């Protein structure tokens, strides 16, 4: 996960929406999964970094100097 970028998030959203709009072979189950991914994209910097913290705070440090988020 890199730094937050509105451009990158918009590109991700556009890619998923294009997949949903243009691919008739996707069954309803997979469409619902992709729609959930689209709905769950972080749209603000605060939301993005809260998710980064949530993901990385569960990791156990393996080396000295590993940044921890608590």
GUFI-524283 format. One record per atom (N, C-alpha, C, CB): residue number from 1; atom name; x, y, z. Coordinates in nm, 4 decimals. Glycine has a CB too. Example, Ala and Ser with C-alpha at 12.3 -4.5 7.8 and 13.67 -1.06 7.14 Angstrom:
KOLFI rolo gudren       xx       yy       zz
KOLFI    1      N   1.3190  -0.5690   0.7800
KOLFI    1     CA   1.2300  -0.4500   0.7800
KOLFI    1      C   1.3200  -0.3300   0.7800
KOLFI    1     CB   1.1308  -0.4473   0.9046
KOLFI    2      N   1.2850  -0.2250   0.7080
KOLFI    2     CA   1.3670  -0.1060   0.7140
KOLFI    2      C   1.2900   0.0030   0.7870
KOLFI    2     CB   1.4084  -0.0598   0.5725
end
This chain:
KOLFI rolo gudren       xx       yy       zz
KOLFI    1      N   0.0848  -0.1168   0.0000
KOLFI    1     CA   0.0000   0.0000   0.0000
KOLFI    1      C   0.0893   0.1230   0.0000
KOLFI    1     CB  -0.0965  -0.0002   0.1216
KOLFI    2      N   0.0658   0.2077  -0.0932
KOLFI    2     CA   0.1450   0.3290  -0.1034
KOLFI    2      C   0.0718   0.4474  -0.0465
KOLFI    2     CB   0.1823   0.3557  -0.2463
KOLFI    3      N   0.1240   0.5649  -0.0710
KOLFI    3     CA   0.0555   0.6851  -0.0240
KOLFI    3      C  -0.0786   0.7027  -0.0946
KOLFI    3     CB   0.1435   0.8088  -0.0459
KOLFI    4      N  -0.1707   0.7680  -0.0281
KOLFI    4     CA  -0.3037   0.7905  -0.0842
KOLFI    4      C  -0.2953   0.8772  -0.2085
KOLFI    4     CB  -0.3958   0.8555   0.0193
KOLFI    5      N  -0.3737   0.8405  -0.3087
KOLFI    5     CA  -0.3822   0.9184  -0.4319
KOLFI    5      C  -0.5250   0.9119  -0.4842
KOLFI    5     CB  -0.2815   0.8663  -0.5387
KOLFI    6      N  -0.5881   1.0278  -0.4961
KOLFI    6     CA  -0.7231   1.0309  -0.5517
KOLFI    6      C  -0.7245   0.9757  -0.6939
KOLFI    6     CB  -0.7787   1.1740  -0.5498
KOLFI    7      N  -0.6192   1.0042  -0.7690
KOLFI    7     CA  -0.6097   0.9574  -0.9073
KOLFI    7      C  -0.6067   0.8051  -0.9135
KOLFI    7     CB  -0.4848   1.0153  -0.9748
KOLFI    8      N  -0.5282   0.7445  -0.8278
KOLFI    8     CA  -0.5186   0.5979  -0.8258
KOLFI    8      C  -0.6518   0.5367  -0.7836
KOLFI    8     CB  -0.4057   0.5517  -0.7303
KOLFI    9      N  -0.7144   0.5930  -0.6819
KOLFI    9     CA  -0.8424   0.5396  -0.6361
KOLFI    9      C  -0.9493   0.5544  -0.7451
KOLFI    9     CB  -0.8872   0.6111  -0.5070
KOLFI   10      N  -0.9475   0.6663  -0.8162
KOLFI   10     CA  -1.0432   0.6864  -0.9260
KOLFI   10      C  -1.0164   0.5857  -1.0374
KOLFI   10     CB  -1.0346   0.8315  -0.9811
KOLFI   11      N  -0.8904   0.5616  -1.0672
KOLFI   11     CA  -0.8545   0.4631  -1.1696
KOLFI   11      C  -0.9044   0.3240  -1.1288
KOLFI   11     CB  -0.7009   0.4611  -1.1921
KOLFI   12      N  -0.8872   0.2891  -1.0022
KOLFI   12     CA  -0.9357   0.1593  -0.9527
KOLFI   12      C  -1.0872   0.1489  -0.9671
KOLFI   12     CB  -0.8953   0.1389  -0.8052
KOLFI   13      N  -1.1565   0.2545  -0.9253
KOLFI   13     CA  -1.3034   0.2549  -0.9342
KOLFI   13      C  -1.3490   0.2456  -1.0798
KOLFI   13     CB  -1.3614   0.3825  -0.8685
KOLFI   14      N  -1.2842   0.3211  -1.1674
KOLFI   14     CA  -1.3209   0.3173  -1.3094
KOLFI   14      C  -1.2970   0.1795  -1.3697
KOLFI   14     CB  -1.2420   0.4223  -1.3875
KOLFI   15      N  -1.1875   0.1157  -1.3310
KOLFI   15     CA  -1.1566  -0.0184  -1.3831
KOLFI   15      C  -1.2619  -0.1203  -1.3407
KOLFI   15     CB  -1.0181  -0.0638  -1.3349
KOLFI   16      N  -1.3013  -0.1155  -1.2149
KOLFI   16     CA  -1.4023  -0.2092  -1.1655
KOLFI   16      C  -1.5369  -0.1807  -1.2320
KOLFI   16     CB  -1.4151  -0.1999  -1.0111
KOLFI   17      N  -1.5727  -0.0527  -1.2441
KOLFI   17     CA  -1.6998  -0.0185  -1.3068
KOLFI   17      C  -1.7023  -0.0623  -1.4531
KOLFI   17     CB  -1.7254   0.1319  -1.2963
KOLFI   18      N  -1.5909  -0.0448  -1.5218
KOLFI   18     CA  -1.5817  -0.0877  -1.6617
KOLFI   18      C  -1.5982  -0.2392  -1.6715
KOLFI   18     CB  -1.4464  -0.0442  -1.7235
KOLFI   19      N  -1.5379  -0.3124  -1.5805
KOLFI   19     CA  -1.5522  -0.4579  -1.5759
KOLFI   19      C  -1.6989  -0.4964  -1.5577
KOLFI   19     CB  -1.4667  -0.5173  -1.4618
KOLFI   20      N  -1.7667  -0.4294  -1.4672
KOLFI   20     CA  -1.9077  -0.4591  -1.4414
KOLFI   20      C  -1.9967  -0.4228  -1.5603
KOLFI   20     CB  -1.9547  -0.3846  -1.3174
KOLFI   21      N  -1.9641  -0.3144  -1.6274
KOLFI   21     CA  -2.0483  -0.2659  -1.7369
KOLFI   21      C  -2.0280  -0.3398  -1.8684
KOLFI   21     CB  -2.0227  -0.1209  -1.7584
KOLFI   22      N  -1.9081  -0.3904  -1.8909
KOLFI   22     CA  -1.8757  -0.4407  -2.0249
KOLFI   22      C  -1.8564  -0.5909  -2.0342
KOLFI   22     CB  -1.7531  -0.3747  -2.0733
KOLFI   23      N  -1.8649  -0.6620  -1.9242
KOLFI   23     CA  -1.8384  -0.8052  -1.9293
KOLFI   23      C  -1.9648  -0.8834  -1.8949
KOLFI   23     CB  -1.7239  -0.8427  -1.8332
KOLFI   24      N  -2.0418  -0.9241  -1.9961
KOLFI   24     CA  -2.1668  -0.9967  -1.9701
KOLFI   24      C  -2.1456  -1.1406  -1.9225
KOLFI   24     CB  -2.2510  -0.9981  -2.0950
KOLFI   25      N  -2.0223  -1.1895  -1.9275
KOLFI   25     CA  -1.9959  -1.3272  -1.8874
KOLFI   25      C  -1.9836  -1.3427  -1.7361
KOLFI   25     CB  -1.8699  -1.3767  -1.9539
KOLFI   26      N  -1.9742  -1.2337  -1.6637
KOLFI   26     CA  -1.9611  -1.2417  -1.5181
KOLFI   26      C  -2.0966  -1.2786  -1.4587
KOLFI   26     CB  -1.9090  -1.1067  -1.4585
KOLFI   27      N  -2.0971  -1.3832  -1.3774
KOLFI   27     CA  -2.2239  -1.4237  -1.3165
KOLFI   27      C  -2.2615  -1.3286  -1.2021
KOLFI   27     CB  -2.2149  -1.5693  -1.2645
KOLFI   28      N  -2.3839  -1.3412  -1.1552
KOLFI   28     CA  -2.4356  -1.2489  -1.0536
KOLFI   28      C  -2.3549  -1.2513  -0.9250
KOLFI   28     CB  -2.5792  -1.2817  -1.0228
KOLFI   29      N  -2.3054  -1.3688  -0.8869
KOLFI   29     CA  -2.2259  -1.3804  -0.7641
KOLFI   29      C  -2.0972  -1.2981  -0.7762
KOLFI   29     CB  -2.1922  -1.5293  -0.7346
KOLFI   30      N  -2.0261  -1.3136  -0.8882
KOLFI   30     CA  -1.9022  -1.2386  -0.9065
KOLFI   30      C  -1.9302  -1.0890  -0.9220
KOLFI   30     CB  -1.8258  -1.2911  -1.0287
KOLFI   31      N  -2.0404  -1.0547  -0.9852
KOLFI   31     CA  -2.0769  -0.9136  -0.9956
KOLFI   31      C  -2.0970  -0.8533  -0.8575
KOLFI   31     CB  -2.2039  -0.8965  -1.0799
KOLFI   32      N  -2.1595  -0.9294  -0.7691
KOLFI   32     CA  -2.1831  -0.8775  -0.6337
KOLFI   32      C  -2.0518  -0.8589  -0.5593
KOLFI   32     CB  -2.2752  -0.9718  -0.5548
KOLFI   33      N  -1.9568  -0.9482  -0.5807
KOLFI   33     CA  -1.8257  -0.9343  -0.5159
KOLFI   33      C  -1.7544  -0.8092  -0.5678
KOLFI   33     CB  -1.7384  -1.0605  -0.5408
KOLFI   34      N  -1.7521  -0.7911  -0.7002
KOLFI   34     CA  -1.6875  -0.6732  -0.7568
KOLFI   34      C  -1.7594  -0.5450  -0.7162
KOLFI   34     CB  -1.6821  -0.6840  -0.9085
KOLFI   35      N  -1.8902  -0.5505  -0.7047
KOLFI   35     CA  -1.9650  -0.4330  -0.6608
KOLFI   35      C  -1.9288  -0.3977  -0.5167
KOLFI   35     CB  -2.1166  -0.4575  -0.6737
KOLFI   36      N  -1.9119  -0.4983  -0.4314
KOLFI   36     CA  -1.8688  -0.4733  -0.2930
KOLFI   36      C  -1.7309  -0.4080  -0.2913
KOLFI   36     CB  -1.8664  -0.6051  -0.2116
KOLFI   37      N  -1.6400  -0.4569  -0.3764
KOLFI   37     CA  -1.5059  -0.3974  -0.3844
KOLFI   37      C  -1.5145  -0.2512  -0.4282
KOLFI   37     CB  -1.4167  -0.4774  -0.4825
KOLFI   38      N  -1.6003  -0.2252  -0.5247
KOLFI   38     CA  -1.6186  -0.0882  -0.5721
KOLFI   38      C  -1.6739   0.0012  -0.4612
KOLFI   38     CB  -1.7123  -0.0858  -0.6937
KOLFI   39      N  -1.7727  -0.0485  -0.3903
KOLFI   39     CA  -1.8346   0.0290  -0.2821
KOLFI   39      C  -1.7394   0.0514  -0.1645
KOLFI   39     CB  -1.9603  -0.0414  -0.2332
KOLFI   40      N  -1.6432  -0.0399  -0.1465
KOLFI   40     CA  -1.5532  -0.0332  -0.0313
KOLFI   40      C  -1.4241   0.0440  -0.0569
KOLFI   40     CB  -1.5190  -0.1712   0.0126
KOLFI   41      N  -1.4041   0.0938  -0.1771
KOLFI   41     CA  -1.2823   0.1708  -0.2029
KOLFI   41      C  -1.2787   0.2949  -0.1140
KOLFI   41     CB  -1.2735   0.2111  -0.3521
KOLFI   42      N  -1.1627   0.3212  -0.0582
KOLFI   42     CA  -1.1457   0.4409   0.0245
KOLFI   42      C  -1.1503   0.5641  -0.0650
KOLFI   42     CB  -1.0119   0.4358   0.1045
KOLFI   43      N  -1.2296   0.6620  -0.0273
KOLFI   43     CA  -1.2434   0.7823  -0.1091
KOLFI   43      C  -1.1805   0.9052  -0.0439
KOLFI   43     CB  -1.3896   0.8089  -0.1367
KOLFI   44      N  -1.1397   0.8925   0.0807
KOLFI   44     CA  -1.0708   1.0030   0.1478
KOLFI   44      C  -0.9373   0.9545   0.2015
KOLFI   44     CB  -1.1574   1.0614   0.2623
KOLFI   45      N  -0.8477   1.0469   0.2219
KOLFI   45     CA  -0.7159   1.0135   0.2744
KOLFI   45      C  -0.7256   0.9541   0.4150
KOLFI   45     CB  -0.6267   1.1377   0.2757
KOLFI   46      N  -0.8124   1.0106   0.4982
KOLFI   46     CA  -0.8291   0.9592   0.6346
KOLFI   46      C  -0.8781   0.8154   0.6343
KOLFI   46     CB  -0.9265   1.0467   0.7130
KOLFI   47      N  -0.9754   0.7866   0.5494
KOLFI   47     CA  -1.0285   0.6504   0.5398
KOLFI   47      C  -0.9205   0.5542   0.4912
KOLFI   47     CB  -1.1504   0.6462   0.4451
KOLFI   48      N  -0.8434   0.5958   0.3929
KOLFI   48     CA  -0.7370   0.5126   0.3375
KOLFI   48      C  -0.6339   0.4771   0.4448
KOLFI   48     CB  -0.6688   0.5844   0.2201
KOLFI   49      N  -0.5859   0.5788   0.5164
KOLFI   49     CA  -0.4831   0.5532   0.6170
KOLFI   49      C  -0.5377   0.4782   0.7387
KOLFI   49     CB  -0.4210   0.6842   0.6614
KOLFI   50      N  -0.6648   0.4931   0.7685
KOLFI   50     CA  -0.7251   0.4122   0.8753
KOLFI   50      C  -0.7222   0.2650   0.8365
KOLFI   50     CB  -0.8709   0.4577   0.9037
KOLFI   51      N  -0.7469   0.2355   0.7096
KOLFI   51     CA  -0.7410   0.0961   0.6628
KOLFI   51      C  -0.5981   0.0438   0.6630
KOLFI   51     CB  -0.8004   0.0841   0.5217
KOLFI   52      N  -0.5028   0.1276   0.6240
KOLFI   52     CA  -0.3618   0.0866   0.6281
KOLFI   52      C  -0.3250   0.0492   0.7713
KOLFI   52     CB  -0.2682   0.2003   0.5748
KOLFI   53      N  -0.3634   0.1334   0.8650
KOLFI   53     CA  -0.3337   0.1074   1.0058
KOLFI   53      C  -0.4007  -0.0216   1.0520
KOLFI   53     CB  -0.3796   0.2254   1.0932
KOLFI   54      N  -0.5254  -0.0434   1.0114
KOLFI   54     CA  -0.5989  -0.1636   1.0505
KOLFI   54      C  -0.5294  -0.2895   0.9984
KOLFI   54     CB  -0.7435  -0.1572   0.9982
KOLFI   55      N  -0.4844  -0.2865   0.8749
KOLFI   55     CA  -0.4195  -0.4032   0.8151
KOLFI   55      C  -0.2844  -0.4292   0.8800
KOLFI   55     CB  -0.4025  -0.3837   0.6641
KOLFI   56      N  -0.2011  -0.3266   0.8896
KOLFI   56     CA  -0.0645  -0.3464   0.9362
KOLFI   56      C  -0.0520  -0.3570   1.0873
KOLFI   56     CB   0.0209  -0.2349   0.8881
KOLFI   57      N  -0.1514  -0.3145   1.1617
KOLFI   57     CA  -0.1428  -0.3250   1.3072
KOLFI   57      C  -0.1567  -0.4686   1.3547
KOLFI   57     CB  -0.2492  -0.2391   1.3723
KOLFI   58      N  -0.2071  -0.5569   1.2706
KOLFI   58     CA  -0.2228  -0.6974   1.3106
KOLFI   58      C  -0.0978  -0.7798   1.2841
KOLFI   58     CB  -0.3403  -0.7594   1.2379
KOLFI   59      N  -0.0010  -0.7240   1.2121
KOLFI   59     CA   0.1209  -0.7979   1.1809
KOLFI   59      C   0.2148  -0.8002   1.2999
KOLFI   59     CB   0.1909  -0.7370   1.0602
KOLFI   60      N   0.2830  -0.9105   1.3161
KOLFI   60     CA   0.3816  -0.9225   1.4235
KOLFI   60      C   0.5185  -0.8843   1.3692
KOLFI   60     CB   0.3836  -1.0667   1.4823
KOLFI   61      N   0.5904  -0.7971   1.4373
KOLFI   61     CA   0.7244  -0.7591   1.3916
KOLFI   61      C   0.8191  -0.8784   1.3901
KOLFI   61     CB   0.7813  -0.6490   1.4805
KOLFI   62      N   0.8943  -0.8929   1.2813
KOLFI   62     CA   0.9921  -1.0014   1.2704
KOLFI   62      C   1.1338  -0.9495   1.2890
KOLFI   62     CB   0.9795  -1.0716   1.1351
KOLFI   63      N   1.1530  -0.8206   1.2723
KOLFI   63     CA   1.2861  -0.7622   1.2797
KOLFI   63      C   1.2835  -0.6412   1.3723
KOLFI   63     CB   1.3369  -0.7226   1.1391
KOLFI   64      N   1.3975  -0.6095   1.4258
KOLFI   64     CA   1.4074  -0.4872   1.5070
KOLFI   64      C   1.3877  -0.3656   1.4179
KOLFI   64     CB   1.5447  -0.4794   1.5801
KOLFI   65      N   1.3261  -0.2656   1.4718
KOLFI   65     CA   1.3057  -0.1431   1.3967
KOLFI   65      C   1.1789  -0.1447   1.3117
KOLFI   65     CB   1.4241  -0.1179   1.3093
KOLFI   66      N   1.1017  -0.2517   1.3197
KOLFI   66     CA   0.9774  -0.2631   1.2428
KOLFI   66      C   0.8772  -0.1637   1.2997
KOLFI   66     CB   0.9202  -0.4095   1.2469
KOLFI   67      N   0.8170  -0.0839   1.2158
KOLFI   67     CA   0.7178   0.0133   1.2614
KOLFI   67      C   0.5892  -0.0593   1.3020
KOLFI   67     CB   0.6888   0.1185   1.1505
KOLFI   68      N   0.5378  -0.0267   1.4184
KOLFI   68     CA   0.4117  -0.0852   1.4631
KOLFI   68      C   0.3101   0.0260   1.4805
KOLFI   68     CB   0.4300  -0.1649   1.5955
KOLFI   69      N   0.1826  -0.0060   1.4580
KOLFI   69     CA   0.0766   0.0918   1.4674
KOLFI   69      C  -0.0260   0.0426   1.5671
KOLFI   69     CB   0.0123   0.1180   1.3300
KOLFI   70      N  -0.0347   0.1105   1.6788
KOLFI   70     CA  -0.1304   0.0696   1.7817
KOLFI   70      C  -0.2117   0.1865   1.8282
KOLFI   70     CB  -0.0595   0.0059   1.8996
end
